[in-house]
Each structure stands twice: as C-alpha cells, then as structure tokens.
Amino acid sequence: MTRLLVAIAPLVLAAGAAQAQTADPHAGHVMPSAAQAQPQPRPQPAPDPHAGHAMSGATAQADPHAGHDMSNMPAAAPADPHAGHDMSNMADPAQTDPHAGHDMSGMDMNGAQADPHTGHDMSGMSMGPPDVPTSANTPGRPPEAPPPAAALSGPAHAADLVFGAEAMAASRRTLIVENGDVRTTAVIIDRIEAGFGDGGDTYLWDAQGWTGGDINRFWWKSEGKGDLDGKLEDAEVQALYSRAITPFWDLQAGVRQDFRPDGPDTTHAVLGIQGLAPYWWEVDAAAFLSTEGDLTAKVEAEYDQRITQRLILQPRFEAEASASDIPELEIGSGLSSIQAGLRLRYEIRKEFAPYVGVEWTRSLGDTADYIRARGGEPDDTRFVVGLKAWF
C-alpha cells in the first residue's frame, strides 16, 4: 500500500500543476513590470457599479483585454447605454432611425399601417354621421318613395272622421276668433298741453286711436289748437282704414274734415303711412287732397329716449308742405313750416305721464310772408306743460 501511494503522488501533483496552468487566462502574455509602467500611469477605472454586491453565484468571464498594453488608450468613454443588451439582431447602426425622438406610444407596432392622425388633437372633431342636407332629393341620402295614394284619400283634417266635418268647422272658426283674430281697441292722447310764449298762451290736443285686429283696423285721429281764453283756432278729425303691409308699417286711407270758426271748413282725401322706423322712430306721414284741389302733406316723427324706467326724454319733429299757395289759409307753396320740440315726461304709470318741454316753430317761404302781412312773427318759441296718456 505504501509503495502504491508513493507511486501515485507524483502523478497527482503533475495533474494539478497542468490544471493550474490551463486555468490561467494570462498564460503566454507579456506582462510589463511595475517599474516599467510607473512613468505612464493608467487612468483610474470607473467605480465598480457592483461593489459590495454578493457576486458569489455569478460566473466571471475572462477579461478579453488581459495582458494588453492599455497605457496609451484615451480616458474611458461614457458607459455604453446598450451594455449588456443582445444587439446581435439589430440593423446597421449607421442608418439613422427616422422616428428617433418621436413619441411612438400610440403606434401599432404589430406591422399595421401607421395612423396618419396620431398625435393630432381630435377632441373637437365630430365623430357622428356626415352632415348632409335633410331633403330627400339631395344626393347622398337614400331616396324616399312618395306617400301611397290611400294616404291622401281621406278628408283634409283627420278629426273630421271622429267628430264630424260640421262640428270641426265650427271649432276651427272659434279657434281663429279666440287666438288668431283678436279685436283690440285703444285710445292714445299723445299731447294735451298748454303753451306759453311771446305769441300768447295757447292750448293744443293731439289724440288718436283704433279698433280692429292685427291686419285690418279702423283708425281715427284728431288735432286742434286755440287760445287759452277759449277761442278755437282750428281743428281736424280723420277717419281712416288701416291695413298692415309689413310687421312695422300700416298703410292708411280715408277722409279728413277741418273745422275753422273764422274760415272755410274743408274736406280732404287722405293717403298715408304710419309705423316704426329704424332706431325706434315713430313716423306718421300723410298726403291730403282737398275738395278744392289743394294738395298738402305733413310728416311727424318722435322718439322716446329712456333716461330711467320712468323718466323719458322725447324729441319730436314736424314738417308741412303744400303744392300750391292757399291764401285763405295763409299757406304758401313748398315747405311751409317746420317744428321741433323736446319734452321730458315722468311716467307715474305707463298709462299716465305728465311732461314739460320747449317747442320751436318756424314758418317758411310765402307762409312766412302771409304771417308778416297780418302783423305776426314767423318764429315762435314756447314753453309747454302737458300730459300723455292712453287706455
């Protein structure tokens, strides 16, 4: 036994030495001495990111640079972001990725075609059906067949089949009267006032009213003036048929009768228009043809400017013209007179509003000459106090 152990020992030692020589990865490499490498120190390696970690289970790989002279190498390059990644299947890195830096989170990476609207804000887009006209004859909509002949074979009103045509006709007449043909009546006292000026103290009234429906009405108007001592200078009354021709305008036609204590009474045919002009101007314009053949015209316009809910400032303008001279009425041809006034009223109620104001009147042309001939003044300015009411 002893001889056997002595004979095997040299073999075991030789095998261990051979194994140690095979495990040395630097075997056969020229390793310069420390004294030779001292003049050219190598750069300090970066700290080991695995320092302090338990690496007992990891299998170390042989250093491919072991035994190489690395003294002339530049400083260590930044860490490779792909270190440890399997790059064997990657394409040539020389080709630049066209989508580098793009947000590809919404892209389908399974080989489907890229969405051309990816990254666009589509929140305001309507995702409903296309907006096409509703007409059945418009291209893009399915055709619609006409209704069957049986659908039009019955009475015009289906209720006639249930309640009878005669009963429903009476009901429809009642519906029109109560809802679509309402009769109204109104009286408007636009001005009833006293005026004070150099030409004397005077009174004046200007009223109108109507009765009828929304389209057809009977309209009446009355104006007059005189001295405060009781003497009437002149008055007129109009009876008119009025028909609405637009939502804001009425066409009026009728007769006018003038009354003068010191002059001839005159009858006129009247054709006029009355309504609401743009910017809320109330306009009343009419032409008058007398039985004597005299043609005259008058235009009135007024506007309510609300200062408060109850306090209202009203400018008012009036102009009169004549196609010929009328000496007995002291009216000359052309523009005979103009009038401008400003009234401030307070609505105690909507239907009752006293006012104060000032009014200026000027006679023009031959009319002014007639007034001067009898000793009057063509200009007249007066302070007025009055009342506006309606019911």
Salt bridges, closest charged atoms under 4 A:
ASP160 OD1 - ARG172 NH2 3.56
ASP181 OD2 - ARG183 NH2 3.82
ASP190 OD1 - LYS388 NZ 2.67
GLU193 OE2 - ARG343 NH2 3.09
ASP206 OD2 - ARG191 NH2 3.29
ASP206 OD2 - ARG316 NH2 3.83
GLU223 OE2 - LYS298 NZ 3.27
GLU236 OE1 - ARG256 NH2 3.39
ASP258 OD1 - ARG256 NE 2.77
ASP258 OD2 - ARG260 NH2 3.40
ASP258 OD2 - HIS268 ND1 3.70
ASP262 OD2 - LYS231 NZ 3.50
ASP284 OD2 - LYS221 NZ 2.79
GLU300 OE2 - LYS298 NZ 3.74
GLU300 OE1 - ARG316 NH2 3.24
GLU302 OE1 - ARG316 NE 3.66
ASP304 OD2 - ARG345 NH2 2.86
GLU318 OE1 - ARG316 NH1 3.17
GLU330 OE1 - ARG374 NE 2.79
GLU347 OE1 - ARG306 NH1 3.83
GLU347 OE2 - ARG345 NH2 3.99
GLU347 OE1 - LYS350 NZ 3.50
GLU351 OE1 - ARG349 NE 3.68
GLU359 OE2 - ARG191 NH1 3.73
GLU359 OE2 - ARG343 NH2 2.85
ASP369 OD1 - ARG372 NH1 3.26
ASP379 OD1 - ARG362 NH1 2.86
ASP380 OD2 - ARG382 NH2 2.79
